[in-house]
């Protein structure tokens, strides 16, 4: 892909404020009372397509050939394509909304300091943790994609805009902000997997991926960050496209309780184990920072084990794609070719065969905000957010409705 990373491009917010999340089992406080003042003045987000709220369109343009920039993407919530790689909202959208903030503005859509009063999102679809040079040196073909060092460079540029001439003056703003460092690293594995690089070789990349995430966290803390949420990898063995291309005739290759590919999920767990170990080391080095592991894997596995509790009927099938048993094919993809779109995306775990549906993102966000899928629990460590604890104490079910 041809990147256009020089010069800020203007533009307005890509989406309206998200709806308030409320727990179905209880009648909660009115939104204004439940929210009060925002827990954090700003949210800053880094990552790839799982967190991109519109940067891809500004960097590569609508003529990039990326179907996510056109309908039917965005049809469920926004009723138009916003640059999100889904039919609706992402985890970062639900997190920002729960914290009482507007949806996080894509970095490349703003121009002035005022545009980033509530933070900025640096995530870009297709982004990797490591630079393309790393993979080329390993013999893995990799285009000129955005990577984590580039996103950090943009962040430092933004600090110069927010605190001109005095980066030290940004420390107060930094320590009051929430940082979402990821999800990142998935594309470091997706490209080699799709290029049929052996999984044993791909596993050898993981320590370098974790080291890059770690160095980014260290840099953010050095700049003044105090609260950082770091997501792990999703269970990639449950991704419809992978279920199609790595289909096996051996029953033992699949998890009996989910139907997901066992070896791929074991690889995701390997990445997450190394990340958890690294975060524990960072906590010891930076005891004044709250470094929170977000267990995307565990939260997502609830969808595949018990989809009915989220109103999902087909957790392993793409709503939008080329058909077939997993809703995907090699000849068509969502928004391109002879693709099909389901009638009710909320009943599907995947939107396009690679990216979760809004229903799945919502379920993951619930597990992080009010469930047991953050370590330490986000509702207890973010003491400036009493509403999270209040909501968590009322939580008995994970089905949410929008008001």
Secondary structure, 3 states (H helix, E strand, C coil): CCCCCCCCCCCCCCCCCCCCEEECCCCCCCHHHHHCCCCCCCEEEECCCCCCCCHHHHHHCHHHCCHHHCCCCCCCCCCCCCCCCCCCCCHHHHHHHHCCCCCCCEHHHCCCHHHHCCEEECCCCCCECCCHHHHHHCCCCCCCCCEHHHHHHHHHHHHHHHCCCCHHHHHHHHHCCEEEECCCCHHHHHHHHHCCCCHHHHHHHHHHHHHHHHHHHHHHHHCCCCEEEEECCCCHHHCHHHHHHCCCCCHHHECCCCCCEHHHHHHHHHHHHHHHHHHHHHHHHCCCCEEEEECHHHHHHHHHHCHHHHCCCEEEEECEECCCCCCCCCCCECCECCCEECCCHHHEEECCCCCECHHHHHHHHHHHHCCCCEECCHHHHCCCCHHHHHHHHHCCCCCEEEC
